[in-house]
Amino acid sequence: MLNEKKNIEKLSKFFVKIHDNIIENSIDKYDFKGIRDEAGLYYISYKILNEIIKKSDPIIIASYCYQLFAVRHLFHEGNKRTAHVIAQMFLVSDNLEFDIDYEKAKDFIIKIARKEKGFNEIKVWLKQHTSHRKR
């Protein structure tokens, strides 16, 4: 249990670092760093860590990332961008390539944030927009 708690904390800190980096490199001068829902961040880290431990398909993990980060609004700004980057991270870790950039994906991600797209729709969308990377 203690080891699991440490891993959740590490993963949460990692997600915050990704988010902070996105905000620091944003062209929007009104963006600011900051966690809005710390308990939610730990819940999402727990949920994703469990999928990693189960060795779930990266498409499933990436789908959770999109759904959980975009819908829960853990941060003051940049939730959808953070969801996109973290989802891509899990895809790349399994040698998958996402063939749509953030600007083109943004409309779909906004629909996720509005709860207009569910988990299964996210999975289908991801499968349509990923392929194995060429070596």
C-alpha positions as CSV (number, residue, x, y, z in Angstrom):
1,M,0.0,0.0,0.0
2,L,2.8,2.4,0.9
3,N,4.6,1.7,-2.4
4,E,1.4,2.3,-4.3
5,K,0.9,5.6,-2.6
6,K,4.4,6.7,-3.5
7,N,3.9,5.7,-7.1
8,I,0.6,7.7,-7.2
9,E,2.4,10.7,-5.8
10,K,5.2,10.4,-8.3
11,L,2.8,10.0,-11.2
12,S,0.8,13.1,-10.0
13,K,4.0,15.1,-9.8
14,F,4.9,14.0,-13.3
15,F,1.5,15.1,-14.6
16,V,1.9,18.5,-12.9
17,K,5.4,18.9,-14.5
18,I,3.9,18.2,-17.9
19,H,1.1,20.7,-17.3
20,D,3.4,23.4,-16.0
21,N,5.7,22.9,-19.1
22,I,2.7,23.3,-21.4
23,I,1.6,26.5,-19.6
24,E,5.2,27.9,-19.6
25,N,5.5,27.3,-23.4
26,S,2.0,28.5,-24.2
27,I,1.5,31.5,-26.5
28,D,-1.6,32.5,-24.4
29,K,-0.3,35.1,-22.0
30,Y,-3.3,34.6,-19.7
31,D,-2.6,31.0,-18.9
32,F,-1.3,30.3,-15.5
33,K,-0.1,27.2,-13.6
34,G,-1.9,25.7,-10.7
35,I,-3.8,22.7,-9.5
36,R,-7.5,23.3,-9.0
37,D,-8.4,19.8,-7.8
38,E,-5.6,18.0,-6.0
39,A,-7.8,15.1,-4.9
40,G,-8.9,14.7,-8.4
41,L,-5.3,14.6,-9.6
42,Y,-4.5,11.8,-7.2
43,Y,-7.6,9.9,-8.3
44,I,-6.7,10.1,-11.9
45,S,-3.1,9.1,-11.1
46,Y,-4.5,6.1,-9.2
47,K,-6.8,5.1,-12.1
48,I,-4.0,5.4,-14.7
49,L,-1.5,3.7,-12.5
50,N,-3.9,0.7,-12.2
51,E,-4.2,0.5,-16.0
52,I,-0.4,0.5,-16.3
53,I,-0.1,-2.2,-13.7
54,K,-2.7,-4.3,-15.5
55,K,-0.7,-3.7,-18.7
56,S,-3.7,-2.3,-20.5
57,D,-3.6,-1.5,-24.1
58,P,-2.1,2.0,-24.5
59,I,-5.2,3.1,-26.4
60,I,-7.2,2.4,-23.3
61,I,-4.8,4.3,-21.1
62,A,-4.7,7.2,-23.6
63,S,-8.6,7.2,-23.7
64,Y,-8.7,7.5,-19.9
65,C,-6.2,10.4,-20.1
66,Y,-8.4,12.3,-22.5
67,Q,-11.6,11.6,-20.6
68,L,-10.3,12.1,-17.1
69,F,-8.1,15.2,-17.7
70,A,-10.4,17.0,-20.1
71,V,-13.6,16.4,-18.1
72,R,-12.3,16.9,-14.5
73,H,-10.5,20.2,-15.0
74,L,-7.8,19.5,-12.5
75,F,-5.8,22.6,-13.4
76,H,-6.8,26.2,-13.7
77,E,-5.8,26.3,-17.4
78,G,-4.6,23.9,-20.0
79,N,-6.6,20.8,-19.1
80,K,-7.3,19.8,-22.7
81,R,-3.7,20.4,-23.9
82,T,-2.4,18.4,-20.9
83,A,-4.8,15.6,-21.7
84,H,-3.5,15.6,-25.3
85,V,0.2,15.5,-24.4
86,I,-0.2,12.8,-21.7
87,A,-2.3,10.6,-24.0
88,Q,0.3,10.9,-26.7
89,M,3.0,10.0,-24.2
90,F,1.3,6.6,-23.5
91,L,0.8,6.0,-27.2
92,V,4.4,6.7,-28.0
93,S,5.6,4.4,-25.2
94,D,4.0,1.5,-27.2
95,N,5.5,2.7,-30.5
96,L,2.2,4.2,-31.7
97,E,2.1,7.4,-33.6
98,F,-0.8,9.9,-33.3
99,D,-1.5,11.2,-36.8
100,I,-3.4,14.3,-35.8
101,D,-2.0,17.4,-34.3
102,Y,-3.6,19.3,-31.4
103,E,-5.2,22.0,-33.6
104,K,-7.1,19.3,-35.6
105,A,-7.9,17.3,-32.5
106,K,-9.1,20.3,-30.5
107,D,-12.8,20.1,-31.6
108,F,-13.0,16.4,-30.5
109,I,-11.2,17.1,-27.2
110,I,-13.7,20.0,-26.5
111,K,-16.5,17.5,-27.0
112,I,-14.9,15.2,-24.5
113,A,-14.6,18.0,-22.0
114,R,-18.3,18.8,-22.5
115,K,-19.1,15.1,-21.9
116,E,-20.5,14.8,-25.5
117,K,-18.0,12.0,-26.2
118,G,-17.8,8.9,-24.0
119,F,-15.0,6.5,-23.3
120,N,-15.8,4.1,-26.2
121,E,-16.1,6.9,-28.7
122,I,-12.7,8.2,-27.5
123,K,-11.2,4.7,-28.0
124,V,-12.6,4.5,-31.5
125,W,-11.3,8.0,-32.4
126,L,-7.9,7.1,-31.1
127,K,-7.7,3.9,-33.0
128,Q,-8.7,5.8,-36.2
129,H,-5.8,8.3,-35.6
130,T,-3.0,6.0,-34.5
131,S,-0.7,3.7,-36.3
132,H,2.6,1.9,-35.5
133,R,5.6,4.0,-36.0
134,K,8.0,3.1,-38.7
135,R,11.5,2.3,-37.5
